Amino acid sequence: MIPGSDAMSDIDAPSYLIVIERADDGGYGAWAPDLPGCVALGDSLEECEHEMREAIAFHLEGLREQGEPVPPPTAIAAVMLTTPAA
């Protein structure tokens, strides 16, 4: 972020939960429960997360430009559950 810009600071920026899933082809796909339609893909976890950060920024910018409300984050945690083998 550029000092003095009108962009939100990291402290003021909302934090959106993302879900990353492994794809059949070995890559990864991500989506944000609070931002319907906001998705990203990557060949690695790191690339997928990076692409999702950019997708969220682009999505929020588009909402603002169109005068649409920016949904507040509601999802606050994710848990990976391991179940016993059947």
C-alpha positions as CSV (number, residue, x, y, z in Angstrom):
1,M,0.0,0.0,0.0
2,I,1.2,3.5,-0.8
3,P,1.4,5.9,2.2
4,G,-1.2,8.6,1.8
5,S,-3.3,6.7,-0.6
6,D,-7.1,6.5,-0.1
7,A,-6.9,2.7,0.1
8,M,-7.8,1.0,3.3
9,S,-4.9,0.2,5.6
10,D,-4.2,-3.5,6.6
11,I,-5.7,-2.7,10.0
12,D,-9.0,-1.4,8.5
13,A,-9.2,-4.0,5.7
14,P,-11.7,-6.8,6.3
15,S,-10.5,-10.4,6.5
16,Y,-12.3,-12.9,4.4
17,L,-12.2,-16.6,4.9
18,I,-11.2,-18.6,1.8
19,V,-11.6,-22.3,1.2
20,I,-8.9,-24.0,-0.9
21,E,-9.6,-27.4,-2.4
22,R,-7.3,-29.7,-4.4
23,A,-8.5,-30.2,-7.9
24,D,-8.5,-33.5,-9.8
25,D,-5.7,-32.3,-12.0
26,G,-3.4,-31.7,-9.0
27,G,-3.9,-27.9,-8.9
28,Y,-6.0,-26.0,-6.4
29,G,-9.2,-23.9,-6.4
30,A,-10.3,-21.3,-3.9
31,W,-13.5,-19.6,-3.1
32,A,-14.7,-17.1,-0.4
33,P,-18.0,-18.0,1.3
34,D,-18.8,-14.3,1.9
35,L,-18.1,-13.3,-1.7
36,P,-20.3,-15.4,-4.1
37,G,-18.6,-15.7,-7.5
38,C,-15.2,-14.8,-6.3
39,V,-12.9,-17.7,-7.2
40,A,-9.3,-18.4,-8.1
41,L,-7.1,-21.3,-9.3
42,G,-3.4,-22.1,-8.9
43,D,-0.9,-24.8,-9.6
44,S,0.3,-24.7,-6.0
45,L,-1.2,-23.7,-2.6
46,E,0.9,-20.5,-2.6
47,E,-0.1,-19.6,-6.2
48,C,-3.8,-20.3,-5.4
49,E,-3.7,-18.1,-2.3
50,H,-1.9,-15.3,-4.2
51,E,-4.5,-15.5,-7.0
52,M,-7.3,-15.4,-4.5
53,R,-6.0,-12.3,-2.8
54,E,-6.0,-10.6,-6.2
55,A,-9.4,-11.9,-7.0
56,I,-10.9,-10.6,-3.7
57,A,-9.3,-7.2,-4.3
58,F,-10.7,-7.1,-7.9
59,H,-14.1,-8.3,-6.7
60,L,-14.4,-5.6,-4.0
61,E,-13.2,-2.9,-6.4
62,G,-15.9,-3.9,-8.9
63,L,-18.6,-3.8,-6.2
64,R,-17.5,-0.4,-5.1
65,E,-17.3,0.9,-8.7
66,Q,-20.8,-0.3,-9.4
67,G,-22.2,1.2,-6.2
68,E,-22.9,-2.2,-4.7
69,P,-22.5,-2.9,-1.0
70,V,-19.4,-4.7,0.1
71,P,-20.5,-7.7,2.1
72,P,-19.0,-7.8,5.6
73,P,-17.0,-10.9,6.5
74,T,-19.1,-13.4,8.5
75,A,-17.1,-16.6,8.3
76,I,-14.5,-16.4,11.0
77,A,-12.8,-19.8,11.2
78,A,-12.1,-23.0,9.3
79,V,-11.3,-26.3,10.8
80,M,-9.8,-29.4,9.0
81,L,-11.4,-32.5,10.4
82,T,-9.9,-35.9,10.1
83,T,-12.4,-38.8,10.2
84,P,-11.5,-42.4,11.1
85,A,-11.2,-44.7,8.1
86,A,-14.3,-46.7,7.3
